[in-house]
């Protein structure tokens, strides 16, 4: 996977989908693979509070937004993130019914973001949003690029859950420039954004690992070397979703970086064709 400079599409629209996340979804929906399923379920727990934080941090800088295009993109960004938050709330309710400690873990995320909101200046909160949007865009990029390949992390996955994640991935890539552009418009600068990225990287991935351990404890797999090995192989071996994005993560530290440098347009167009033809999306 390589990054190329391209002109990123300047307009996008929210898709108000409602997925059938209910008791018909098997507990281990990624082809019965426990730890891999748990990894995606783990990420879902971060999204409702995280998306609300992103929306608030961008809206707090509306006065810096100039030009009709960016105004329109901010509105579409907030709409997309709001729908993502709603759907991951519903997803997490399913996980709660399956016996995971969702309420406890969501409360941990909310407390962390509450501390960030109270202690960091508004522009640094926006810098954190831009940093975390880089993470989500990279993960989304990898998922969409993998989707067309013979070996991908969603092999054998429940179609509703795979569709939900691919929809989220496509929209994350559509709006990946917005928080960054608003941050620049608000006077953001290189030293601040890379310092915040370093901080966000440490905090986010530490929490992801902690939550993974909590979720795997609920599955009685916390001490399973086999399950940890399966997860490690999926993320860093084959297909190697996180391994593929690691070099792209470091693009953020270039002084000239912009999210549009990572071209995901072909993968988004492929997903749009799937969106138009898939019965899962039509039902949603």
C-alpha positions as CSV (number, residue, x, y, z in Angstrom):
1,X,0.0,0.0,0.0
2,X,1.5,3.3,-1.0
3,X,0.5,6.9,-0.5
4,X,0.2,9.2,-3.5
5,X,-0.7,12.8,-3.7
6,X,-4.1,13.4,-5.3
7,X,-6.8,16.0,-5.3
8,X,-9.2,14.9,-2.7
9,X,-12.9,15.2,-3.5
10,X,-14.3,18.4,-2.1
11,X,-17.9,17.4,-1.5
12,X,-19.5,14.4,0.2
13,X,-22.8,13.5,1.7
14,X,-24.0,11.7,4.8
15,X,-25.8,8.3,4.3
16,X,-28.4,7.8,7.0
17,X,-28.2,4.1,7.3
18,X,-29.6,1.9,10.1
19,X,-28.0,-1.5,10.3
20,X,-29.6,-4.7,11.5
21,X,-27.3,-5.1,14.6
22,X,-29.5,-7.4,16.7
23,X,-29.5,-10.8,18.3
24,X,-29.3,-12.4,14.8
25,X,-25.6,-11.4,14.6
26,X,-23.3,-14.2,16.0
27,X,-21.2,-13.3,18.9
28,X,-18.0,-14.1,17.0
29,X,-19.0,-12.5,13.7
30,X,-15.6,-12.5,12.0
31,X,-15.8,-16.1,10.9
32,X,-15.9,-17.4,14.5
33,X,-12.5,-15.8,15.2
34,X,-12.8,-14.7,18.8
35,X,-9.9,-12.3,19.4
36,X,-10.3,-10.7,15.9
37,X,-14.0,-10.1,16.4
38,X,-13.2,-8.7,19.8
39,X,-10.7,-6.2,18.3
40,X,-13.4,-4.6,16.2
41,X,-15.9,-4.7,19.0
42,X,-13.3,-3.0,21.2
43,X,-12.9,-0.2,18.6
44,X,-16.6,0.3,18.4
45,X,-16.7,1.1,22.1
46,X,-14.6,4.2,21.5
47,X,-16.7,5.6,18.7
48,X,-19.9,7.1,20.3
49,X,-18.1,9.4,22.8
50,X,-15.2,9.9,20.4
51,X,-17.4,11.0,17.5
52,X,-19.3,13.4,19.8
53,X,-15.9,14.9,20.9
54,X,-14.8,15.3,17.2
55,X,-18.0,17.1,16.3
56,X,-17.7,19.4,19.4
57,X,-14.1,20.3,18.7
58,X,-14.8,21.2,15.0
59,X,-17.9,23.2,15.9
60,X,-16.0,25.1,18.5
61,X,-13.9,26.6,15.7
62,X,-16.7,27.5,13.3
63,X,-15.8,31.2,13.3
64,X,-12.5,30.3,11.6
65,X,-14.2,28.5,8.7
66,X,-14.1,30.6,5.6
67,X,-15.5,29.7,2.2
68,X,-18.6,27.9,1.1
69,X,-16.9,24.6,0.4
70,X,-15.4,24.2,3.9
71,X,-18.7,25.3,5.5
72,X,-20.5,22.6,3.5
73,X,-17.9,20.0,4.4
74,X,-18.1,20.8,8.2
75,X,-21.9,20.3,8.1
76,X,-21.5,17.0,6.2
77,X,-18.7,15.9,8.6
78,X,-20.9,16.6,11.6
79,X,-23.8,14.7,10.0
80,X,-21.7,11.7,9.1
81,X,-20.1,11.5,12.5
82,X,-23.4,11.9,14.2
83,X,-24.8,8.9,12.3
84,X,-21.7,6.9,13.0
85,X,-22.1,7.6,16.7
86,X,-25.8,6.5,16.6
87,X,-25.0,3.2,14.8
88,X,-22.1,2.4,17.1
89,X,-24.4,3.1,20.1
90,X,-26.7,0.4,18.7
91,X,-23.8,-1.9,17.9
92,X,-22.6,-1.5,21.5
93,X,-26.0,-2.2,22.9
94,X,-25.7,-5.6,21.1
95,X,-22.4,-6.2,22.7
96,X,-23.9,-5.4,26.1
97,X,-26.6,-8.0,25.5
98,X,-23.8,-10.5,24.6
99,X,-22.3,-10.0,28.1
100,X,-19.4,-7.6,27.4
101,X,-18.6,-4.9,30.0
102,X,-19.6,-2.1,27.6
103,X,-21.0,0.4,30.0
104,X,-17.9,0.3,32.1
105,X,-15.5,0.7,29.2
106,X,-17.6,3.5,27.6
107,X,-17.5,5.3,30.9
108,X,-13.7,5.1,30.9
109,X,-13.7,6.7,27.4
110,X,-16.1,9.4,28.5
111,X,-14.0,10.2,31.6
112,X,-10.9,10.5,29.5
113,X,-12.5,12.8,27.0
114,X,-14.0,14.8,29.8
115,X,-10.5,15.4,31.2
116,X,-9.2,16.4,27.8
117,X,-12.1,18.8,27.3
118,X,-11.6,20.5,30.7
119,X,-7.8,20.6,30.6
120,X,-6.7,21.2,27.1
121,X,-7.1,24.5,25.2
122,X,-9.8,24.3,22.5
123,X,-7.3,24.3,19.6
124,X,-5.4,21.4,21.1
125,X,-8.6,19.5,21.4
126,X,-9.0,20.1,17.6
127,X,-5.4,19.0,17.1
128,X,-6.3,15.8,19.0
129,X,-9.3,15.4,16.7
130,X,-7.2,15.8,13.6
131,X,-4.7,13.2,15.0
132,X,-7.4,10.7,15.8
133,X,-9.0,11.2,12.4
134,X,-5.7,10.3,10.9
135,X,-5.9,7.0,12.8
136,X,-9.4,6.3,11.7
137,X,-8.6,7.2,8.1
138,X,-5.6,4.9,8.0
139,X,-7.6,2.0,9.4
140,X,-10.4,2.7,7.0
141,X,-8.0,2.9,4.1
142,X,-6.5,-0.5,5.0
143,X,-10.0,-2.1,5.3
144,X,-11.2,-0.8,2.0
145,X,-8.0,-1.7,0.2
146,X,-8.1,-5.2,1.7
147,X,-11.8,-5.7,0.8
148,X,-10.9,-6.5,-2.9
149,X,-8.1,-8.9,-2.1
150,X,-8.3,-12.7,-1.7
151,X,-7.1,-12.5,1.9
152,X,-8.7,-9.8,4.0
153,X,-9.5,-9.5,7.7
154,X,-13.2,-9.8,7.1
155,X,-13.0,-13.2,5.4
156,X,-16.1,-15.1,6.4
157,X,-17.5,-12.2,8.4
158,X,-21.2,-11.7,9.0
159,X,-22.4,-9.5,6.0
160,X,-24.2,-6.9,8.1
161,X,-21.2,-6.3,10.3
162,X,-18.7,-6.2,7.4
163,X,-21.0,-3.8,5.6
164,X,-21.2,-1.5,8.7
165,X,-17.4,-1.3,9.0
166,X,-16.9,-0.7,5.3
167,X,-19.5,2.0,5.3
168,X,-17.8,3.7,8.2
169,X,-14.5,3.3,6.6
170,X,-15.6,4.9,3.3
171,X,-17.1,7.9,5.1
172,X,-14.1,8.3,7.3
173,X,-12.0,8.6,4.2
174,X,-14.5,11.0,2.6
175,X,-14.3,13.5,5.5
176,X,-10.7,12.9,6.6
177,X,-9.5,16.4,5.6
178,X,-12.2,18.4,7.4
179,X,-10.8,18.5,11.0
180,X,-7.3,19.1,9.7
181,X,-8.4,22.0,7.4
182,X,-10.4,23.6,10.3
183,X,-7.3,23.2,12.5
184,X,-5.1,25.0,10.0
185,X,-7.8,27.7,9.6
186,X,-7.8,28.1,13.4
187,X,-4.0,28.8,13.4
188,X,-2.7,25.3,14.0
189,X,1.0,24.8,13.4
190,X,3.5,21.9,13.0
191,X,5.0,21.7,16.4
192,X,1.6,21.7,18.2
193,X,0.0,19.1,15.9
194,X,2.9,16.6,16.1
195,X,3.2,16.9,19.9
196,X,-0.5,16.3,20.2
197,X,-0.2,13.3,17.8
198,X,2.5,11.8,20.0
199,X,0.4,12.2,23.1
200,X,-2.8,10.9,21.3
201,X,-0.9,7.9,19.9
202,X,0.3,6.8,23.3
203,X,-3.0,7.3,25.1
204,X,-5.2,5.8,22.4
205,X,-3.3,2.6,21.8
206,X,-2.7,2.1,25.5
207,X,-6.5,2.3,26.0
208,X,-7.1,0.0,23.0
209,X,-4.8,-2.7,24.6
210,X,-6.4,-2.3,28.0
211,X,-9.9,-2.6,26.5
212,X,-8.9,-5.6,24.5
213,X,-7.7,-7.3,27.7
214,X,-11.1,-6.5,29.4
215,X,-13.1,-7.8,26.5
216,X,-11.0,-11.0,26.2
217,X,-11.3,-11.6,29.9
218,X,-15.1,-11.6,29.4
219,X,-14.6,-14.3,26.7
220,X,-12.3,-16.3,28.9
221,X,-9.6,-15.9,26.3
222,X,-7.4,-13.4,28.2
223,X,-4.7,-16.0,28.9
224,X,-5.1,-17.9,25.6
225,X,-1.7,-17.7,23.8
226,X,-3.5,-19.1,20.8
227,X,-6.1,-16.3,20.6
228,X,-3.4,-13.5,21.1
229,X,-1.4,-15.2,18.4
230,X,-4.3,-15.2,16.0
231,X,-5.0,-11.6,16.7
232,X,-1.3,-10.7,16.2
233,X,-1.1,-12.6,12.9
234,X,-4.3,-10.9,11.6
235,X,-3.1,-7.4,12.5
236,X,0.7,-7.7,11.8
237,X,1.1,-10.9,9.7
238,X,-1.5,-11.8,7.0
239,X,-3.5,-9.8,6.1
240,X,-1.5,-7.5,8.4
241,X,-4.0,-4.6,8.7
242,X,-2.0,-2.6,11.2
243,X,1.4,-3.5,9.7
244,X,0.3,-1.9,6.4
245,X,-0.7,1.4,8.0
246,X,2.3,1.9,10.2
247,X,4.5,3.6,7.5
248,X,1.5,5.7,6.5
249,X,1.0,6.8,10.2
250,X,4.4,8.6,10.1
251,X,3.3,10.7,7.1
252,X,1.6,12.9,9.8
253,X,5.1,14.0,11.0
254,X,6.1,15.6,7.7
255,X,5.8,19.4,7.8
256,X,4.1,19.3,4.4
257,X,1.5,16.6,5.4
258,X,-2.1,16.9,4.4
259,X,-4.7,14.1,4.7
260,X,-5.4,14.3,0.9
261,X,-1.8,12.9,0.4
262,X,-3.2,9.5,1.0
263,X,-5.3,8.5,-2.1
264,X,-8.2,6.2,-1.3
265,X,-10.4,7.4,-4.1
266,X,-10.3,4.1,-6.1
267,X,-11.2,2.1,-3.0
268,X,-14.1,4.5,-2.2
269,X,-15.4,4.2,-5.8
270,X,-15.3,0.4,-5.5
271,X,-17.2,0.6,-2.2
272,X,-19.8,2.9,-3.8
273,X,-20.5,0.3,-6.4
274,X,-21.0,-2.3,-3.6
275,X,-23.2,0.2,-1.8
276,X,-25.5,0.6,-4.8
277,X,-25.8,-3.1,-5.3
278,X,-25.7,-4.7,-1.9
279,X,-28.9,-6.0,-0.3
280,X,-27.5,-5.3,3.1
281,X,-27.1,-1.6,2.3
282,X,-30.5,-1.5,0.6
283,X,-32.1,-3.0,3.7
284,X,-30.3,-0.4,5.9
